[in-house]
Amino acid sequence: MVSPPHEAMYRIFQRDPGLFSRIPRFLGVDLPRPVGATTLPTDLGETGLVLHRVDALLRFNTAESGAYLLAVDIQDERNSERPASWAYCTAYLWKKYRLPTTLLVVCQDHATAEWAQRAVSSGPSQLPTLTLRPMVAGPHNMPVITDPDEARADLVLAGLAAVTHAAAPAVNPILKALSTALRDVPADIADPIVEFTARGLRRHPAKHFWRSLVAVDLTPAGPRLLENMREEVRAESERQCAAEDVLTVLAERGLDVSDQARDRINGCDAPHTLSRWLRRAVTAPTTEAIFDADE
């Protein structure tokens, strides 16, 4: 089942599978245009390996070269654990589906993009058994679309441009061009783009500007979509508070919390699971013990 934070990305790629064939031209890569897209589960690995997941996973079919998989991961900061996880995910997908697998990392600042696009090898330099080279979309190579006509010509790409430039000064003009372009666009087309953009901006101040644009420019759909975004923000805030409660209890008890455990707690989007971990955190002998019954 697709979790709510990732649903908009799925809907974007499902509605416009050709988006991925348009992105690589900014990366200097030529790929065949997909003619169809199928969503696949994003939790990768055996039971308990919940840290291995991506933000979206789709199977693309092409008329020229058959099928391949696209794994998409939105990375808003450098994380030393992610390259190993990316390598695991791509190898696992290759083995499970027997299809070529492509990894696209979407970044929102230059430093993270520069870090993400570095090749990483699993072995020593003399014996690089497996080398990971993800494609990276970020502010360094995604277009700055500030013309409403240009945005209207490719609404999905304009939404992605806004997300990748979320931390840049140009983000507000991009968002204004996108909201203007979305006027009078049917709701079944506009809704996924509005949601995708809102989710991509959720950790950046530009999210407030986007909400105001949605409310003003996208009437009568604006108020309804704005309320949906408010509900999502409230849910995300509650989830973050629940994760912080778990970490606070562990810290108060003097238990060591590894980076991997912290990422697992902060990345959990299931309220019932966070509540269960909080109860266990009160008596667990170690941080890892709060996960034991879930393994």
N, C-alpha and C positions, 0 to 999 in steps of 0.2 A: 504494500500500500504506500502510495506517495504521501510523505508528510507535508503539512501545509506550507512550511517555508520554501519548499522546492517545487510546488505545484505550478507556479507561474512560469518557471523556466521550462518545465515540461510542455506547458501549453504553447509557449513561444516556439519551441522547436517543432512541435507537432503541427502547428498551423503553418509554419514556414520552414520546412526542412531545408530549403535552399539557402537559408541564412548561413549555414556553415560553409557552403561553397563560396559565399561572398566574403566572409571574414578572411580566409587565407590570402586573398589578393593583397591585403595590407601586411601580411607576414612574409610575402615573397614566395608563396607556395601555390601550386596549381592542382586543384582537386576536382574530380568529376562531380557534377551537380546531383545531389540526392533527389530521387523521385518519390520517396516515401520515408517516414520515420516511425519507429515503434519504441515506446518507452520500456525500460527494463528496471528491475530492482536496483536500488543504490546501496544497500547493505551488502558488502562483499566479503565472503569468507565463511568459515564454519561458525557454529553457534558460539557466541562469546566474543568474537573478533569484531565488536561493534565499532572499534576505532577506524576500521577500514571501510570508508564510505566516500562517495563523491556526491556532488550537488545534483548532477543529472547524468543519466546513462541512457543512450539511445542507440538503436540499430538503424543504420541508414542503408537503403537499397539504391543502387545506381544502375543505369542502363549500360554503362561502359565497363565497369570492373567489379560487378557483384556487390556484396554486402560488406560493411565494416561497422565497427562500434566507435561511438564517440562518448568519452567520459569527460564531463565538465566539472571543474572545481573552482569556486570563487575563493580567492586567497587575499585577504585584506591586510596581512602582515607576514613577515618572515617567521617560519616555524621550522626548526631543525628536524622535527619528526616527519614532516610531510614528504620529502623526497623518497624516503624508504617506504612510506605508505603508498605513494604513487606507484613505485616500482612493484610493490606487492599487488596492487589493484590491477595494473595493466597485465602482469603475468597471470594473475588469477583469471581475468576475463579472457585472455588468449586461450588458456587451458579449458575453461568451462564452455565457451561458445565456439571455439575453433575458428575465430574470425580475427582479421587484423584489427588492432585496437589503437585508437588515437586519443591522446590526452590533451585537452585544451584547458589551460589555467587562465582564469580571468582575474586580473589584478587592478588595483585602484590607485596605485602610486608608483612612481618610477623606481624607487629602491626595491620594492617587493617584486616588481616585474623583472628587474635586472637579476635579482636573486633567483627567481623562479625559472628563468630561461637558461641558467647555467647547466651544463651537462654534469651529471653525477653518476659515478661508477660504484658498483658494489664491491669490487675487489681492489687490490693494490694497483698502483698506476701501471705496473708491468703486466698485470693480469686482470684487465677490466672485464670480468665475466659478463656483467650486464650493465649497460649504460643507458641512463634515462635522459631523454631530450624532449621535454614537453613543448608544445606550441604555447605561446603566451600572447594574450590580448590584453593590452593595457593602454595607459595614456600616451605611451611612447609610439604606438602604431595605429591606434584607432582614430578615425576622423573626428574632427570637431565640427559638428553639424549645427550651425546657428541660423540657417536659412529655412523657414517653414516649408518652402517648396521642395527643398532638398530632403527635408525630413519626411514630407508627405510621399516622396518617391520611394522611400524605403523606411517605413515606420519601425520595423523591428531593429534594423541596424541603428536607427536613431536612438532607440531605447538602450541598446547595448553601448552606444557612444556615451550616453548620459551616465550609465553605471560605471564604465571604465574611467571616466573623468570626474567621478564623484568628489574627489578631494582637490580638484583643480579650480582655479578662478573662473574658467570658462563654463563650469557646469550650469550656472543659472541661465545664461543665454541658450545653452543646448536644451535645457528643460523648457524654456519659454517657446523655442521653436517647435519642440515636440508637442507641447500642449496645444499650440495653435494649429499644428498639422492634424491633431486628433479631433478637432471640432467637426461635428457632423459625420464622423466616422461611425459606422454601426457598432453597437455595444459589443457584439460578439468578437469584433476585431480589436476594439479599443481596450476592453477590460483586461485581457492578458498582458497587454503592453503597459498599461497603467500599473497593474499589480507587480509585474516584473521590475519595472523602474523603481517603484516604491520599496520593494524588498532589497534591491541592490543598493539603495541609498540609506538603508535603515540605520547605519552607524555613522552617518555623516550629517552635518548641519543642513545640507541641501534638501534633506527629506522634508523639512518644514516648508521650504519654498515650493516644492513639488505638490504638497498637499494643498497649499493655497491656490496654486494654478489649477489643480483638478477641480477644486470647489468653484472657481470663477469661470474657467474656460469650458469645462465639460458638463454643462447643464443640458438636459435635466439629469443626466447620469452622474454628474459631479457629486451631489450630496450623498447619493447612495454609495458610490465608490469611496468617498471620503470617510464615511462611517465604517465601511468595511476595513479601510486602512487603520482607522482608529482602534477598531476591535483587535486587529492583528498586532498593533503596537502594544496594546494593553496585555495581550496574551504573551508577547515576547518579553515585556517587562516583568510579568509574573514569573515566567520561566527563568529569567536571569536572576531574580530575587531568590527563587527556590534553589538554584545552583549555588548562589552565594551563601545561602543558609547551610548547605551541606559543607562547603569549604570552611565556613566560620566555625562550625562544631568541631571539625577535624583539627583546625588550628588551635582552638581553645583546649582541646585534649592533648595537644602537643604531638600529634601524629605527623609523620613526614608525608608530604603529598608530592609525588613525582610529577614531572611535566606531563607524562602520559596520562596519569590519573586525573590531573587538573583539566586536560583537554577533553577527556571522556565526560567529566561532570559538566563542564561548560558547554560541551557540544550536544548534550542530551536534550531532546525536544519533547520528551514524554513526561508530563507532570506526575503521573502515577509512579514512574520509575524514580524520579527525583525525590518524591515523598518517601518511597521505600528506602532509598539510600540514606535519607536524613534520619529515619528511625534507626537504621543499622549503625549510623555514624556515632550514635550516643554510646554504644557499648562495644563496637568493633575493636579488636586488638590492634589492627593495622588498617591503613586506608584501603589497601587492596581487598580486605575482608568484606567491605560493603558490597563488592561486586560478586563475591563467591557464589552465592545462590543463583545468580543470573547466568553463570558460565555453563 
